[in-house]
Every structure is written in structure tokens, then in C-alpha cells.
Amino acid sequence: MIAEIWQTYQTEPLLWIIVTVVAFLIASWINRLAGRTPLLHPVVVGLLLIIGLLKLTGTEYDTYKEGARFIHFLLGPAVVALAVPLYDNLARVRSMLLPLLVACTTGAIVAALTAIAVGVWLDLSMQTLLSLAPKSVTTPIAIGIADKIGGYPSLTAGLVLITGALGCLMSPFVCKVLRVDDPAIRGFSLGVAAHAMGTAYAFEYGALAGAFGGLAMGMTGTFTAFMLPPLIALLGL
């Protein structure tokens, strides 16, 4: 009976919108119970809950994607909305423009080179190396880069989530060791190293940190998209 009802309504868009929202609310609740640890980031937990439901019910991913396309559409406005706190702190951004450019450029290059170096050390395949290289930028850009340079986009998407979670987990410790208290610097470093998940985490330090996290995420993603293909060619991969 339940299986028949599910087969009837699984193609309804409203069902998957509700499933996505409920999964995120449950994931947020779990994250709060766990003391907001980045290891149980709501995005990661919510993703696992939805994957589990799809596997349990035998639902194809394309069915879910089609049903939840409205939430996917809202991703664009959500990213654009990050410009609001950034605009409120425009004077601070202007005063730090050169250091921010240097930090973004250095961070993006180091992130790609260290990922490739670790992959070579572990004797990974060429396509896996190419999938590792863009793991420090936000998912849509990382998938596009991986596809262009010959990596596995699906593997890159998973690596992006792992990178984001680890970046959020390590950030408080690194900032404490280096005695970094400025929320702008904390936010920018999170955006460079942990993309969208880092930006979301940066808002816990305040609007200023979140604004700089969003700026770093956009700058790093754009720079990596232009930098990585010629870097890969230069390395002979």
C-alpha cells in the first residue's frame, strides 16, 4: 500500500521540496545537538538523509532533481544575496583589496598544487588527480572545472563537501594558534579554503566575517576557473 502511494506521488515536485526542507531541518537539529561541529554540517547530513531515502525507496536521482528544481533555482538568488553584507562593508574591502587579492591567488594555487601533490604521492590515477585539483572551490564551479580538464565531476562534488567540512573543522584551531581575531580575516580564510560551507560557517562569527567569506568564495572560484586549466597543462597532466 505504502509502495503504491509512493509510486503515485514520487513525481510530484511539492513532495521533493518538502523532503529537502525537512531533511535540512533534521540535519540542523542534529548539528545543534552535536554542538555545531562541522563534521556534522547540515549540508552533509541533509545530503546523506536524502541519499538514504532515495536508496530506500528505489527512486532515481533524476526524479528527485526534477522535483526539487525550484530549490536549485533559489541557489542563484541566495549567492547574490551575499552581496548585501559585502556592500555594507565596502569601505573595509577597498582598504584591504591588495592583501585580499594576494591571499586569494596564493590560497587557490596552493590548494590545487597540494591536492595534486598528495594524489601523486598516493599514486592515484590521472583522472582522480584532475578531480582533486578543483576541490577547494564551490560545487557548481568545481564540477564545471573537473569536466573541462578531464576529471570525474561526481568525485569532485564529493571532495568539495569533504574539503568544506574539514575547513570548517580546522579553522577555529588554526585561528587560535595564529591568534587571528579579526572576523574579516577569519571569514576570508574560510571562504578561500572551504568555499560555500566555510562562508555559511563564517556567519557564526558575524555579518562581517560572512561578507568576507562570500567575497573569498567568489574570488577563489573565478580565479581557479581561469588558473587551473593552464596550470594543469604546465604540469603536464
C-alpha angles and dihedrals in degrees: 000000000000090000091053092050090049092051089051098050105028092096093055109111092214091060094059094043088055091045091052094048093045091047090053092047091051090046091050090050091051090048092053091049089052092054094259093290112178089225087073096040111169091239093055095042092044090051092052091049092052092045089051091051092049091050093045094051097036091237119161117240090233089061091053093044092052092047095048096042091115090063089048088053090055090059090080096054090043091057092045089051088064086074091070098072088037091057090049088058098039094125091056091049092052092050091053099037098117096047089046092053092048092047093048094048094046093045094050094048094045091047092054096042096047092049091051092045092053090047092052090048089053090047094238122174121269094251091049090053090051089050091052096051099075096039094115098063129078116285103254092050094041092052091049092049093047091051092049097049095042104261131130107272092199092053091047090053090056092046090051090058092048091048092050093050093047092046092054091045095051099038098082091049094047093047090049093050092047092041094235109166101155107109091210092058092043091051095046093049090050091050092050096045103031106026116202096353089052091048092052090048091048091063087069086070090052142275092293092057090046092051093053090044090056091047091051092047092054095043094047094047093049094045093047092051090058098034104045103063094054090041090054090049091048091053090050095238 
